[in-house]
Amino acid sequence: MPEPINKPMRVLIVGGGTAGWMTAAGLSKLLPANYADIQLVESQQIGTVGVGEATVPHIRFFNAKLGIDENDFMRKTKATFKLGIEFCDWSRLGDSYIHPFGEYGKDIDSVPFHQHWLRAQQEGFAEKLESYSLPIIAAREDKFSFPSMDISSPLSTFSYAYQFDAGLYAQYLRKFSEELGVKRTEGKIIDTQLNSENGFVNSVTLEDGSVLEADLFIDCSGFRGLLIEQALKTGYDDWTKWLPCDRAFAVPCETNGPLTPYSTATAKDAGWIWRIPLQHRVGNGHVYSSAFTNDDQALNALVNQLESAPQTEPKKLFFKTGIRKKTWSKNVVSIGLSAGFLEPLESTSIMLIQVAIGYLLDMFPDKNFDPVNETEFNRVLGLEYERVRDFLILHYHATERDDTEFWNYCRNMQVPDSLAYRMQLFKESGVVSHYKEGAFLDASWYAVFFGQNIYPQNYDPRADKVSRDVLEKHMALLSNANRQSASNMPLHSLTLQDVNANKIINHAVAGIPGHAR
Ligand SMILES: Cc1cc2nc3c(=O)[nH]c(=O)nc-3n(C[C@H](O)[C@H](O)[C@H](O)COP(=O)(O)OP(=O)(O)OC[C@H]3O[C@@H](n4cnc5c(N)ncnc54)[C@H](O)[C@@H]3O)c2cc1C
């Protein structure tokens, strides 16, 4: 990392939601001491978006890099464990599949397991795909125990994430960051001053008249994009035509159902409803398209299916799916909702915050602001967003539902070329093409392709090199081992009791490494 000219670099983070405090925590912990002087300004009067409870496994590796104790974090954020997401009614009414944080079987003779499963299906000795995934079997039984580092154990075949109270997580990271020297200012920004020569942001002015200057500004101001959009007018690529949901109602209720180690996303007439169990409550929300339903209908659909009485008034949220034309422009880097938004179907927003912090650290500028850092950051973060976007669109587009206008639209819409290519390749040969950027690995794509009833025309002919007898035995052993391992696992609720009693050692980075970078 180059020495910043006249170090330390003055960094001002604008916003104290999940994005702001994750950025403050990441930079203050991971930059060398005295490299940057980090300040954060936030306005309690404006508040935060107040949603965002489900995550993907990447977050464990973020917390681990910060040196956070997992038990302490879980207790303080009222977190539960998450083995995947259950999707109900997406491809057909009555369907249910789980996208697990883990693998289906293992390659045999370098041929991916799902190719052998496709052959076994054709030859009539395959169980359903779920049987070959331990996290799915465990999730269906409300079981949870930690993954193992022993690669010979079925327990090494999965990873896990958390479902937590994001407001408590931001508070947790605030304390963490302040202890590392981040200076917090309470106040509302009412004006931004630009350098008249190069258009860089020089400073922001607060309501009380005070002025905060910095070299690098990190815009974590939420949907409004105070610096990246309102000051620098960067522009926005709107992806609503592919992801037509643009509103949500969110409301918590008391737990009255099982403490599931997974979130649920149930497709509705013009969107979908989430259920996210935390230790102290259940988060619920209805994400919907205002072009295909109205607010009253959406609210009723949500409230009528709650497992207990709502704990607060439902909160209404508006959003537009897409990304800023530049997430880094001049001396402003946007992270979180100010950078772009992908609806929460696969719980990816917090992961995208984490990924952006990682790229910012990789390409941390000095006071010269060489544009190459900006260019590369925009390129790679853009790819991360586009690939999550494609993964989300697949859930909507790969449907046989024709019971509402919304589903007819989604089924018939033209998808981005990048997704059309992936779908065609999978249908043709069962292959998921690899890429470096992009959060979701092959197993996730298999889960959603098969879950949404997209099947390859044929299996890889190399699968036939294994004798039927050997394959049949192998597959039976695998599904038995998974069933046995799941039945030996404690209930999710019991593992949580042990975590809360501090009886469990920190497992934060066990599990398959492929699920985080
Ligand atoms: C319906 C919905 C469901 C979601 N579910 C999930 C989920 O399950 N999982 C997930 O990963 N993500 C989810 N998200 C996304 C997640 O909520 C956000 O990514 C996350 O909370 C980060 O938000 P943020 O910090 O960027 O913005 P915010 O929380 O909006 O924070 C903005 C900050 O900027 C400050 N600010 C703004 N203007 C000013 C000003 N003028 N002066 C001073 N300060 C200012 C505010 O006070 C606040 O501190 C969901 C989002 C929505 C809309």
The ligand as an ORCA input file, in Angstrom:
! r2SCAN-3c Opt
* xyz 0 1
  C     -37.207     -3.861      2.238
  C     -35.740     -4.080      2.481
  C     -35.298     -5.263      3.062
  C     -33.935     -5.496      3.243
  N     -33.507     -6.697      3.753
  C     -32.185     -6.973      3.791
  C     -31.696     -8.228      4.233
  O     -32.441     -9.098      4.662
  N     -30.364     -8.444      4.181
  C     -29.489     -7.501      3.740
  O     -28.291     -7.769      3.652
  N     -29.917     -6.288      3.383
  C     -31.224     -6.002      3.387
  N     -31.646     -4.762      2.997
  C     -30.669     -3.732      2.713
  C     -30.125     -3.158      4.023
  O     -31.193     -2.646      4.789
  C     -29.117     -2.064      3.744
  O     -28.187     -2.500      2.809
  C     -28.358     -1.706      4.991
  O     -29.222     -1.395      6.026
  C     -27.438     -0.544      4.744
  O     -28.137      0.652      4.657
  P     -27.271      1.987      4.591
  O     -26.382      2.040      5.786
  O     -26.651      2.063      3.250
  O     -28.367      3.142      4.653
  P     -29.254      3.680      5.874
  O     -29.576      2.638      6.855
  O     -30.387      4.425      5.237
  O     -28.317      4.719      6.596
  C     -28.096      6.024      6.077
  C     -27.353      6.852      7.097
  O     -27.061      8.120      6.533
  C     -27.431      9.128      7.430
  N     -27.779     10.350      6.692
  C     -28.574     10.442      5.596
  N     -28.692     11.746      5.229
  C     -27.940     12.449      6.094
  C     -27.658     13.830      6.253
  N     -28.200     14.774      5.453
  N     -26.841     14.205      7.264
  C     -26.301     13.293      8.107
  N     -26.534     11.972      8.010
  C     -27.354     11.563      7.019
  C     -28.634      8.540      8.168
  O     -28.856      9.198      9.386
  C     -28.142      7.111      8.373
  O     -27.289      7.054      9.484
  C     -33.004     -4.502      2.862
  C     -33.459     -3.289      2.344
  C     -34.806     -3.068      2.140
  C     -35.270     -1.764      1.568
*
